[in-house]
């Protein structure tokens, strides 16, 4: 149904987690959720003629469809197979990656974009080897304006030189300009769609 309505290939299907806690299910390598994200990783590795897109944006139509969980799961999965991976929270309206990844959100992407911090100062180590987290930082008054800054283009170029794979968790598409603008700078876009919604 997704392929028919959206006109794009389906990369994977992830079931609902037991007890409605997908992060706990991810930490069990034998869970159906973990296995589903491993299958998604394989699809992504072969998703373009050049293989894995280096800079991948993850979004959804609306909030609460699983995009942040998917961003974390994909980044963690790639790190586990040896790719030096950065997970960036560019949802500057409702950031959640810091909670999912268990890192502080005192400094982050917004601090880099306004010139207050360096990449190294704003990035934290993730729970897995090769996984690094760039939280959102303080929520700005105008997220769309900050995300259209020329500094973001320069930041992406710097990050591409430091990491094998970069996952950007962004705001939902409907009604907001953030993700469409960011998608123009990404090598690929992963659209998360909740079933039966």
N, C-alpha and C positions, 0 to 999 in steps of 0.2 A: 504493500500500500504506500509506503514511503517512497519507493522508487517511482511508482506510478504518479504520485501527486507532486513530488519535488523534482523529479527528473534527474536524480543523482543516484549513484550506486550506494547501496547499504553496506557499511563497513563492518558492522557487528551488532549484536543484540545482547543486552545485559539484563538479567532478571532482577526483580526487586529483591533486596536483601532480607534475610531472616531478621526478625525483631526490628526491622526498619533501620538497621545500622550498617550501611554499606562499607564504612571505613573498617569496622571490626571484621566484616566478612573478607575484605581485601587482605587483611593480615593473616588469614588462614589460606595457605597456598592451595589447599584441596577444595575450597568452597566453590560453588557454582559461579559466584560473582568473580572470584579471582581467575578462574578458568576462562570466563567470558572476556575479561579484560586482556588476558594473554592472547586470546584469539584476535581481539581488536588490534593488539600490538602487531601481530603477524600481518594483518590486513594493511596497517599503516606502513609497514616496511616495504610493501609492494604496491602502494597506492598511486604512485606516479611512475613515469618511465625512468626517472632518476632515483627512484626509491623513496625513502622517507623525506618529507619536506623538513628542512632544518628549522624553520620558524613557523610554528603551527598555532593558529588561533582557534580557541574552543568557545563556542557560543550556543545559544538556544533561542527559540522564539520568545519565550516568556521565562520569568523567574521560576525556580524550584523544579526544573526539569532534569537536573542531575549534571549540569555542565561543570560545576566546580569539583564534584566527586570524580567525574570523568577526567578532568584536567589532572587532578592529583594521581589518579590511578594510571593514566597513560605515562605521565612523567616518571612515576615510581617504577613502572614496568620497564621503561627504556633504560633507566639507571641500573636496574638489576641485571640487564644483559650487557653492561659495560659502557653504555653511552654516557658521556659527561653531560648531564641534563640540568636545565634551569626551568623551574616552574615560577612564572611571573603572575602576580595578581593585578590585572589591569581593569578589574571591575571596581572602579573608584566610587561607585554608588553604594553597593552592598558587598564590600570585600569579605571573603570567608576563608581564603586559602590559609591564612595564618592559624585559624582555629583548627582546620583539618590537618595541617602539617605540624601543629604544636610548636609554633615559633611566635616570638613577640612581634607586634605590629607598630612599634614606636617609630621606626624609620623604614623607608621602603621606596617604591617607585616614585611617588610624588616628590620625595626629597631629592632624588637624582634629577628629576625633570625641572625642578626650580634651582638646581645648582648647589644645593646645600650639602649633599653627600656623594661619595663615589660609589661605583658598583660594589666594590669590596666592603665598604662600610654598611651598605644597605642589604647585603645578601647574607643569609644564614644557611648553615649546613642542614640538610634534611636527615630523615631517619635512616636512609639507605646510603651506602657508598655511592658516589657519583651523582647524588641528588642535591641540588641547591635550591633554596627558596628565596624569591624576591617578593616580599609582601607588598601590599598597596601603599603602606605608610598612611599619614593623616589624610582623611577624606577632604578633597579640595572643594571650594565653593562652586567651581565650574569644571567638572570632569572633562566634558567634550573639548573645551578650550585647551586644557592642559595636555590632552592626548593628541591634539593637532599641532603641538609645538614641534619646531624643527629639531629640537633636542632629542625627540623620540627616534627620529630617523638615525641620528648619530649614535644613539644608545643601541639600537638594534644592530648596527654595523659592528660596534664594539663587542656586543654579546655573541654575535656569530663567529667572531675570532676566538672567543674563549670557550664556547660550548658546542658539542656535537648536535644537540637537540634542545630547542626552546619551546616550551608550551606556555601560551598566553591565555589565562582565564579572563574572559571579558564579559561585559554586561550583555543582557539579552538584546535581541535585535529590535523587537517591536517598540516603536515610539522613542527610540534613543539613537543618537548619531554616533556613539562611541565605537561600536563593533564594525559597522560598515566602513568607517574611516580607517580603523586598524587593519581590516581585512585587505585593504589595498597595499599594505606593507608586508603582509604575511606571505609565505610560500604556499600555504594551504590552510583551509578552514574546515574544522570538524564541527558539524551541526548536530547537537544532541536533541533528540525528539522523544518526549515521554509518550508512551503508548496510551491509547484510550483517553486522550485529553484533547 
